[in-house]
Protein backbone atom coordinates (compact mmCIF):
# COMPACT_ATOMS: atom_id res chain seq x y z
CA UNK A 1 0.00 0.00 0.00
CA UNK A 2 1.10 3.56 -0.67
CA UNK A 3 1.10 5.76 2.44
CA UNK A 4 0.86 9.57 2.14
CA UNK A 5 1.14 12.11 4.96
CA UNK A 6 -1.83 14.52 5.06
CA UNK A 7 -3.32 17.22 7.24
CA UNK A 8 -7.11 17.69 7.21
CA UNK A 9 -8.32 21.26 6.58
CA UNK A 10 -11.88 22.45 7.19
CA UNK A 11 -13.47 24.05 4.10
CA UNK A 12 -16.98 25.15 3.15
CA UNK A 13 -17.50 21.77 1.40
CA UNK A 14 -16.26 19.70 4.35
CA UNK A 15 -12.87 18.40 5.44
CA UNK A 16 -10.28 18.42 2.68
CA UNK A 17 -6.90 16.74 2.38
CA UNK A 18 -4.26 16.93 -0.32
CA UNK A 19 -3.88 13.71 -2.31
CA UNK A 20 -1.33 13.58 -5.10
CA UNK A 21 -1.26 17.37 -5.36
CA UNK A 22 -5.05 17.83 -5.47
CA UNK A 23 -7.54 18.83 -2.80
CA UNK A 24 -9.98 16.04 -2.02
CA UNK A 25 -13.06 16.46 0.19
CA UNK A 26 -13.38 13.44 2.47
CA UNK A 27 -16.63 11.49 2.44
CA UNK A 28 -16.02 10.11 5.95
CA UNK A 29 -17.11 11.38 9.36
CA UNK A 30 -14.45 14.02 9.85
CA UNK A 31 -15.26 14.65 13.53
CA UNK A 32 -13.08 11.66 14.44
CA UNK A 33 -10.05 12.62 12.34
CA UNK A 34 -6.75 13.40 14.03
CA UNK A 35 -4.75 16.50 13.08
CA UNK A 36 -2.08 14.45 11.28
CA UNK A 37 -3.26 11.71 8.96
CA UNK A 38 -1.74 8.98 6.90
CA UNK A 39 -3.75 8.21 3.76
CA UNK A 40 -3.39 4.75 2.24
CA UNK A 41 -3.92 4.06 -1.46
CA UNK A 42 -3.75 0.47 -2.68
CA UNK A 43 -1.70 -0.01 -5.88
CA UNK A 44 -4.64 -1.80 -7.54
CA UNK A 45 -6.91 1.22 -6.99
CA UNK A 46 -4.94 3.20 -9.59
CA UNK A 47 -6.07 3.13 -13.23
CA UNK A 48 -4.44 4.28 -16.44
CA UNK A 49 -6.10 7.43 -17.79
CA UNK A 50 -8.03 10.37 -16.39
CA UNK A 51 -10.27 10.02 -13.35
CA UNK A 52 -11.48 11.79 -10.21
CA UNK A 53 -7.93 12.35 -8.92
CA UNK A 54 -5.43 12.17 -11.76
CA UNK A 55 -1.71 12.70 -11.91
CA UNK A 56 0.75 12.74 -14.80
CA UNK A 57 3.88 10.70 -14.10
CA UNK A 58 7.04 9.49 -15.76
CA UNK A 59 7.67 5.95 -14.48
CA UNK A 60 10.92 5.20 -12.70
CA UNK A 61 10.40 1.51 -13.40
CA UNK A 62 7.73 -0.73 -14.91
CA UNK A 63 7.63 -4.32 -13.68
CA UNK A 64 5.70 -6.89 -15.74
CA UNK A 65 4.06 -9.62 -13.64
CA UNK A 66 2.07 -11.65 -16.15
CA UNK A 67 -1.46 -10.24 -16.19
CA UNK A 68 -0.51 -6.98 -14.47
CA UNK A 69 2.23 -4.37 -14.35
CA UNK A 70 3.60 -2.42 -11.42
CA UNK A 71 4.40 1.17 -12.29
CA UNK A 72 6.80 2.82 -9.83
CA UNK A 73 6.73 6.61 -9.91
CA UNK A 74 7.77 9.61 -7.86
CA UNK A 75 5.52 12.50 -6.90
CA UNK A 76 7.12 15.89 -7.53
CA UNK A 77 5.94 19.46 -7.91
CA UNK A 78 6.74 21.67 -10.90
CA UNK A 79 10.18 22.49 -9.45
CA UNK A 80 10.95 18.78 -9.02
CA UNK A 81 10.57 18.78 -5.23
CA UNK A 82 8.44 16.21 -3.45
CA UNK A 83 4.98 17.74 -3.17
CA UNK A 84 3.69 15.32 -0.55
CA UNK A 85 5.45 13.19 2.01
CA UNK A 86 5.25 9.54 0.98
CA UNK A 87 5.82 7.13 3.87
CA UNK A 88 7.28 3.64 3.65
CA UNK A 89 4.80 2.43 6.29
CA UNK A 90 2.52 3.79 8.99
CA UNK A 91 5.30 3.66 11.59
CA UNK A 92 7.90 5.43 9.41
CA UNK A 93 10.37 7.86 10.96
CA UNK A 94 11.68 10.79 8.91
CA UNK A 95 14.66 8.73 7.68
CA UNK A 96 12.21 6.13 6.33
CA UNK A 97 10.38 8.61 4.13
CA UNK A 98 10.39 7.67 0.49
CA UNK A 99 8.89 9.35 -2.56
CA UNK A 100 8.16 6.37 -4.78
CA UNK A 101 4.61 5.19 -5.20
CA UNK A 102 3.42 2.08 -6.99
CA UNK A 103 0.38 1.53 -9.20
CA UNK A 104 -0.84 -1.88 -10.36
CA UNK A 105 -2.49 -1.83 -13.80
CA UNK A 106 -3.60 -4.54 -16.26
CA UNK A 107 -0.92 -5.77 -18.65
CA UNK A 108 -2.41 -4.31 -21.85
CA UNK A 109 -0.56 -2.36 -24.51
CA UNK A 110 3.06 -1.26 -24.55
CA UNK A 111 4.39 0.87 -21.68
CA UNK A 112 7.96 2.01 -21.14
CA UNK A 113 9.85 4.13 -18.62
CA UNK A 114 10.15 6.77 -21.38
CA UNK A 115 6.36 7.23 -21.53
CA UNK A 116 4.50 9.99 -19.70
CA UNK A 117 1.43 8.36 -18.17
CA UNK A 118 -1.81 9.58 -16.66
CA UNK A 119 -2.79 7.62 -13.56
CA UNK A 120 -5.95 8.16 -11.55
CA UNK A 121 -8.00 6.81 -8.69
CA UNK A 122 -11.34 7.42 -7.02
CA UNK A 123 -10.74 8.87 -3.53
CA UNK A 124 -14.24 8.23 -2.12
CA UNK A 125 -13.10 5.54 0.30
CA UNK A 126 -9.51 6.25 1.34
CA UNK A 127 -7.74 4.27 4.01
CA UNK A 128 -7.12 6.72 6.86
CA UNK A 129 -4.73 6.24 9.77
CA UNK A 130 -3.70 8.34 12.77
CA UNK A 131 -0.09 9.40 12.08
CA UNK A 132 0.78 9.31 15.78
CA UNK A 133 -0.65 5.89 16.66
CA UNK A 134 -0.89 4.09 13.31
CA UNK A 135 -4.49 3.14 14.14
CA UNK A 136 -7.20 3.18 11.45
CA UNK A 137 -9.69 6.08 11.73
CA UNK A 138 -12.85 7.21 9.97
Order of alpha helices (4+ residues) and beta strands (2+ residues): beta-beta-beta-beta-beta-beta-beta-beta-beta-beta-beta-beta-beta-beta
